[in-house]
Amino acid sequence: MVKTEPFEGALYLTFPSSKEELLNDALASGDARHVSQDLGVIARARGMTKVAREAGVTREALYKALSENGDPRLTTLLGVARALGVTLTAHVDAIP
């Protein structure tokens, strides 16, 4: 019998470029759940307690907001981005 363990992507995010690539991929998907989950992975790589403190939310609230079923408020999202040193920008592909 083969023993498996849950995959923890946060263990592999050791370079800023890997965090950037992960988040850019999530943002490009247009899927809010994907963005939320990947922000959670990046936050775990940094340390949830530290990110929660810097984002101005409790650790428990941060885990909930960035979980599979989480739907963080914009203020939480912006606070987490700031705590992670992430700059969110917009790019317009074409004029509708």
Secondary structure, 3 states (H helix, E strand, C coil): CCCCCCCCHHHHCCCHHHHHHHHHHHHHHCCHHHHHHHHHHHHHHHCHHHHHHHHCCCHHHHHHHCCCCCCCCHHHHHHHHHHCCCCCCCCCCCCC
